[in-house]
């Protein structure tokens, strides 16, 4: 009976996630606001049905009451996020909010299945981060001085990265974390945010050559320190983000091409300098020739994805724990194995809809600082998703970055939540700009009407 329900549930998961995904794109085309709101309500319903069904299956398989209690805590957290965000910010972007909650829910489901203890820690960090993040949109909206502190962002972020390079904890050949007592965090995840603020503030103020040189030097210092720390995935994220913002701000293809050339040279140098880079390239080019050592992780990932096929093995019926560090770098492979290839493709499309919305906000907002900031966060998010999934399916070498909001990792989770709420703040600013434009148009129309009425009265008197 349990096996039958588990087997049937995987088809229900696919139907629900497919409906959710289609709504993510159909609401973008609708003009009737009531239809849009109805679409968002259906998304939330599908979200909670996926979440509830997953925990019903896990509970039936294990019979552990702690899973039912844990589900209740997760349910109330997700409900609180949706309700309080809409109450505090009635004009918040519902698609970004819904997608964030869905990705969190999928992460909770998979981590509970893979490691209950890690899932509990992830939940605790998410609860704290979400509570703090609720005040972020109002800060973005009200604190106009944020764009006036570029050197604080740049120098402060660089100092944090240098501290990691000197005294950081080494994990898998890279210095990633700082340890303060029992508290371990990864500064580069938060420096991503300050880095985008720095670049956006500098380039929104001036795109003169001398200012671009100064900005590039400090941005390159961030990338160089990350490279010295062997955090090459992070270095690549910073580099690509800077390149995109620079190109959009200056509209000069030469800068973009020069950046690509410099990046290619740096990649070759990195290959010869760092042994773990050569290992990852070897595992990417021919993993089956070194399947027992360097290629073990990627081959297990490919086996998992291939085993799941289109419809998946069923929740808790696969063997994703055979993939080393599956909760972090390769959680996409675990999802594909147990939930199926269709579910995994829908997950990619949902991440793409987040990216599209980030870029859409960047295109519509008038203030250049906030425009470049939204663009930077969109680039960071989209490229990180690409690196994680691309590494898992052997499209590119593995870079060791996590899938935002889904993979295990406190610093990554907290920074991603902050990023989503900063984007909400940008969206509210865009709404404020639109409202101001409407007010100015109305004022001009009233003024024109008064002038016209005055001219008519003069003509009548004459």
C-alpha positions in Angstrom: 0.0 0.0 0.0 2.8 2.4 0.9 4.7 1.6 -2.2 1.5 2.2 -4.3 0.9 5.6 -2.8 4.5 6.6 -3.2 4.4 5.5 -6.9 1.2 7.4 -7.6 2.5 10.4 -5.7 5.3 11.0 -8.2 2.8 11.6 -10.9 0.8 14.0 -8.7 4.0 15.9 -8.0 4.6 16.3 -11.7 1.1 17.5 -12.4 1.2 20.0 -9.5 4.6 21.4 -10.4 3.7 21.6 -14.1 0.5 23.6 -13.2 2.5 25.9 -10.9 5.2 26.4 -13.7 2.6 27.2 -16.3 1.0 29.8 -14.0 4.4 31.4 -13.4 4.5 32.4 -17.1 0.8 32.8 -17.9 0.3 35.5 -15.2 3.0 37.5 -17.0 0.8 37.7 -20.1 -2.6 38.5 -18.3 -3.8 42.0 -18.1 -6.9 41.5 -16.0 -5.8 41.9 -12.4 -8.5 39.6 -11.0 -7.2 36.8 -13.3 -3.6 37.5 -12.1 -4.6 37.3 -8.5 -6.5 34.1 -9.1 -3.4 32.7 -10.8 -1.3 33.5 -7.8 -3.8 31.9 -5.4 -3.7 28.7 -7.5 0.1 28.8 -7.3 0.0 28.9 -3.5 -2.5 26.1 -3.5 -0.2 23.9 -5.6 2.8 24.9 -3.4 1.1 23.6 -0.3 -0.3 20.5 -2.0 3.2 19.5 -3.1 4.6 20.2 0.4 1.8 18.3 2.2 1.9 15.3 -0.2 5.7 15.0 0.2 5.5 14.8 4.0 2.5 12.4 3.9 4.7 10.0 1.7 7.7 10.4 4.0 5.6 9.8 7.1 4.0 6.7 5.7 7.4 5.3 4.8 9.1 6.0 8.1 6.2 6.2 10.7 8.2 8.9 12.6 6.0 11.4 14.4 8.8 14.0 14.3 8.2 14.4 10.6 4.6 15.4 11.2 5.6 18.0 13.7 8.4 19.2 11.5 5.9 19.6 8.6 3.6 21.7 10.8 6.5 24.1 11.6 7.3 24.4 8.0 3.7 24.9 7.0 3.3 27.8 9.5 6.6 29.4 8.5 5.6 29.4 4.8 2.1 30.7 5.6 3.6 33.4 7.8 5.9 34.5 5.1 3.2 34.8 2.5 0.7 36.5 4.8 3.0 38.9 6.6 4.7 40.0 3.4 1.4 40.7 1.7 0.1 42.6 4.8 3.3 44.7 5.3 3.9 45.2 1.5 0.5 45.0 -0.3 2.2 45.9 -3.6 5.0 43.3 -3.3 5.7 41.2 -6.4 3.6 38.0 -5.8 5.4 35.9 -8.4 8.8 36.5 -6.7 7.3 35.8 -3.3 5.5 32.6 -4.4 8.6 31.3 -6.2 10.8 31.9 -3.2 8.4 30.0 -1.0 8.1 27.1 -3.5 11.9 26.8 -3.7 12.2 26.8 0.1 9.5 24.1 0.3 11.3 21.9 -2.2 14.6 22.4 -0.3 12.9 21.5 3.0 11.4 18.3 1.4 14.6 17.1 -0.1 16.7 17.9 2.9 14.2 16.2 5.2 14.5 13.1 3.0 18.3 13.2 2.8 19.3 14.3 6.4 16.7 15.3 9.0 19.2 17.1 11.2 20.5 19.2 8.4 16.9 20.0 7.4 16.2 21.2 10.9 19.2 23.5 10.9 18.2 24.8 7.4 14.7 25.5 8.8 16.0 27.4 11.8 18.3 29.6 9.6 15.4 30.2 7.2 13.1 31.3 10.0 15.6 33.8 11.3 16.6 35.1 7.9 13.0 35.5 6.8 12.1 37.5 10.0 15.1 39.8 9.4 14.4 40.1 5.7 10.9 41.4 6.2 12.3 44.9 7.1 14.6 45.0 4.1 12.1 46.3 1.5 11.2 49.3 3.6 14.9 50.0 4.1 15.5 49.9 0.4 12.5 52.1 -0.1 13.3 54.8 2.5 17.1 54.9 2.7 18.2 57.0 -0.2 21.7 57.2 1.1 22.4 53.6 0.2 23.7 54.7 -3.2 26.1 57.2 -1.6 28.3 54.6 0.1 30.2 52.8 -2.7 33.6 52.7 -1.0 32.1 51.3 2.2 30.6 48.4 0.3 33.8 47.8 -1.8 36.4 48.1 1.0 34.2 46.4 3.7 33.5 43.4 1.4 37.1 43.1 0.4 38.2 43.1 4.0 35.9 40.2 4.8 37.2 38.2 1.9 40.8 38.9 2.9 40.0 37.7 6.5 38.8 34.4 5.0 41.9 34.1 2.8 44.1 34.5 5.9 42.3 32.7 8.8 39.4 30.9 7.0 38.5 27.3 7.4 39.5 25.1 4.5 36.7 22.9 3.0 37.4 20.7 -0.1 40.6 22.5 -0.9 39.1 26.0 -0.6 39.0 28.6 2.2 35.4 29.4 2.4 34.3 30.0 6.0 35.1 32.0 9.1 34.7 30.3 12.5 33.7 32.4 15.5 33.1 30.2 18.5 30.5 27.7 17.4 29.2 29.9 14.7 30.5 29.1 11.1 29.5 31.3 8.2 30.7 31.9 4.6 31.3 35.7 4.2 31.5 35.5 0.3 27.8 34.8 0.3 27.0 38.1 1.9 29.8 40.0 0.1 28.0 39.1 -3.1 25.4 41.6 -2.0 27.8 44.4 -1.0 29.7 43.7 -4.2 26.6 44.4 -6.3 25.9 47.5 -4.3 29.5 48.7 -4.8 29.5 48.2 -8.6 26.0 49.7 -9.0 26.8 52.7 -6.9 30.1 53.4 -8.7 28.8 53.0 -12.3 25.5 54.8 -11.6 27.6 57.8 -10.5 30.0 57.9 -13.4 31.1 55.9 -16.4 34.1 58.0 -17.2 37.3 56.0 -18.0 39.1 57.0 -14.8 36.1 56.0 -12.6 35.7 52.7 -14.5 39.4 51.9 -13.9 39.0 52.5 -10.1 35.9 50.4 -10.0 37.6 47.6 -12.0 40.6 47.6 -9.8 38.6 47.0 -6.6 36.3 44.6 -8.3 39.3 42.6 -9.6 40.7 42.6 -6.1 37.5 40.8 -4.9 37.9 38.2 -7.6 41.7 37.8 -7.0 41.2 37.2 -3.2 38.5 34.6 -3.9 40.9 32.9 -6.4 43.7 32.9 -3.8 41.2 31.3 -1.3 40.6 28.7 -4.1 36.9 29.7 -4.1 36.8 29.7 -7.9 33.1 29.3 -8.2 32.6 32.4 -6.2 35.3 34.3 -8.2 33.5 33.3 -11.4 30.1 34.6 -10.1 31.7 38.0 -9.1 33.5 38.3 -12.4 30.5 37.6 -14.6 28.2 39.9 -12.5 30.7 42.8 -12.8 31.1 42.3 -16.5 27.3 42.3 -17.2 26.7 45.5 -15.1 29.7 47.2 -16.7 28.5 46.4 -20.2 24.9 47.7 -19.5 26.2 50.8 -17.7 28.7 51.8 -20.5 27.1 50.2 -23.5 30.6 49.6 -24.9 31.1 46.1 -26.4 34.9 46.6 -26.2 34.8 46.5 -22.4 32.8 43.3 -22.5 35.1 41.6 -25.0 38.2 42.7 -23.0 36.7 41.2 -19.9 36.0 37.9 -21.6 39.5 37.8 -22.9 40.9 38.5 -19.4 38.6 35.9 -17.9 39.8 33.3 -20.4 43.4 34.0 -19.6 42.7 33.8 -15.9 40.9 30.5 -16.4 44.0 29.0 -18.1 46.2 30.3 -15.3 43.9 28.9 -12.6 44.0 25.5 -14.3 47.7 25.4 -14.0 47.9 26.9 -10.5 45.2 24.9 -8.7 45.3 21.1 -8.5 41.6 20.8 -7.5 40.7 22.8 -10.7 42.6 20.2 -12.8 40.8 17.5 -10.9 37.4 19.0 -11.7 38.2 19.5 -15.4 39.4 15.9 -15.6 36.2 14.7 -13.9 34.2 16.8 -16.4 36.0 15.7 -19.6 36.2 12.0 -18.9 34.6 11.1 -15.6 34.2 7.3 -16.4 37.9 6.9 -16.8 38.5 8.0 -13.2 35.2 6.8 -11.8 36.7 5.4 -8.6 38.4 8.7 -7.6 38.1 12.1 -9.3 35.0 11.2 -11.4 33.1 9.4 -8.7 30.9 12.4 -7.7 29.9 13.4 -11.2 29.3 9.9 -12.4 27.0 9.2 -9.4 25.2 12.4 -10.2 24.7 11.2 -13.8 23.6 7.7 -12.7 21.0 9.3 -10.3 19.6 11.6 -13.1 19.5 8.7 -15.6 17.9 6.3 -13.0 15.1 8.8 -12.3 14.2 9.2 -16.0 11.2 11.4 -16.7 8.9 10.4 -13.8 11.4 9.6 -11.0 11.9 6.7 -8.7 9.5 8.1 -6.1 10.3 10.1 -3.0 12.7 8.2 -0.6 13.0 5.3 -3.1 16.2 6.4 -4.8 19.8 6.3 -3.6 20.9 10.0 -3.8 23.1 9.6 -0.7 25.6 7.8 -2.9 26.5 11.2 -4.3 29.1 12.9 -2.1 27.9 16.3 -0.8 24.5 15.7 -2.3 22.7 18.1 0.0 24.8 21.1 -1.3 26.4 20.9 -4.7 24.2 18.1 -6.2 20.8 18.5 -4.7 19.4 18.9 -8.3 20.5 15.4 -9.1 18.7 14.0 -6.0 15.5 15.9 -7.1 15.8 14.5 -10.7 16.3 10.9 -9.4 13.4 10.8 -7.0 10.9 13.4 -8.4 11.8 12.8 -12.1 13.2 14.7 -15.0 9.9 16.5 -15.7 9.8 17.8 -12.2 13.5 18.9 -12.5 12.8 20.7 -15.8 9.9 22.5 -14.2 12.2 23.5 -11.4 14.6 25.0 -13.9 11.7 26.9 -15.5 10.7 28.3 -12.2 14.2 29.5 -11.5 14.2 31.1 -15.0 10.9 32.9 -14.2 12.7 34.4 -11.1 15.5 35.5 -13.3 13.1 37.0 -15.9 11.3 38.9 -13.2 14.6 40.3 -11.7 15.7 41.5 -15.1 12.2 42.9 -15.9 12.3 45.0 -12.7 15.8 46.2 -13.6 14.6 47.2 -17.1 11.6 49.2 -15.7 13.1 51.1 -12.8 14.3 54.5 -13.6 17.0 55.2 -10.9 20.3 53.9 -12.3 21.6 52.7 -9.0 18.6 50.5 -8.3 18.5 49.5 -12.0 22.1 48.2 -11.9 21.5 46.6 -8.5 18.5 44.6 -9.7 20.5 43.7 -12.8 23.4 42.5 -10.7 21.2 40.4 -8.4 19.4 38.9 -11.5 22.8 38.0 -13.0 24.1 36.5 -9.7 21.0 34.4 -9.3 20.7 33.2 -12.9 24.3 32.4 -13.3 24.5 30.6 -9.9 21.6 28.4 -11.0 23.3 27.7 -14.3 26.6 26.8 -12.6 24.9 24.4 -10.1 22.7 22.6 -12.6 25.3 22.7 -15.3 27.8 21.0 -13.0 25.3 18.4 -11.9 24.4 17.3 -15.5 28.1 17.6 -16.7 27.4 20.5 -19.0 30.2 22.4 -17.4 32.8 21.5 -14.7 31.5 21.4 -11.2 32.2 24.8 -9.4 31.0 23.9 -5.9 28.2 26.5 -5.7 24.8 25.8 -4.3 21.3 26.0 -5.8 19.8 29.1 -4.2 17.1 28.5 -1.6 17.1 24.7 -2.2 20.6 23.4 -1.3 21.8 23.0 2.2 23.9 25.9 3.5 23.1 28.5 6.1 25.0 31.4 4.6 23.8 30.7 1.0 20.2 30.4 2.2 20.3 33.6 4.3 22.0 35.7 1.5 19.5 34.3 -1.1 16.5 35.3 1.1 18.0 38.8 1.6 18.5 39.1 -2.1 14.9 38.2 -2.9 13.6 40.8 -0.4 16.0 43.4 -1.7 14.5 42.7 -5.1 11.0 43.2 -3.5 12.3 46.6 -2.3 13.3 47.4 -5.9 9.9 46.4 -7.2 8.2 48.7 -4.7 10.5 51.5 -5.8 9.4 50.9 -9.3 5.8 51.1 -8.2 6.5 54.3 -6.4 8.1 55.7 -9.6 5.1 54.7 -11.7 2.8 56.4 -9.1 4.9 59.5 -9.2 4.8 59.6 -13.0 1.0 59.2 -12.9 0.7 62.1 -10.4 2.9 64.3 -12.6 0.8 63.5 -15.7 -2.4 64.2 -13.8 -0.9 67.5 -12.6 0.1 68.5 -16.1 -3.4 67.6 -17.4 -5.0 69.7 -14.7 -2.7 72.6 -15.5 -3.4 72.3 -19.2 -7.1 72.2 -18.5 -6.9 75.4 -16.4 -4.9 77.2 -19.1 -7.5 76.1 -21.7 -10.4 77.1 -19.5 -8.7 80.5 -18.9 -8.2 81.0 -22.7 -11.9 80.1 -23.3 -13.1 82.7 -20.7 -10.9 85.4 -22.3 -12.4 84.6 -25.7 -15.9 84.8 -24.3 -15.2 88.2 -22.7 -13.7 89.6 -25.9 
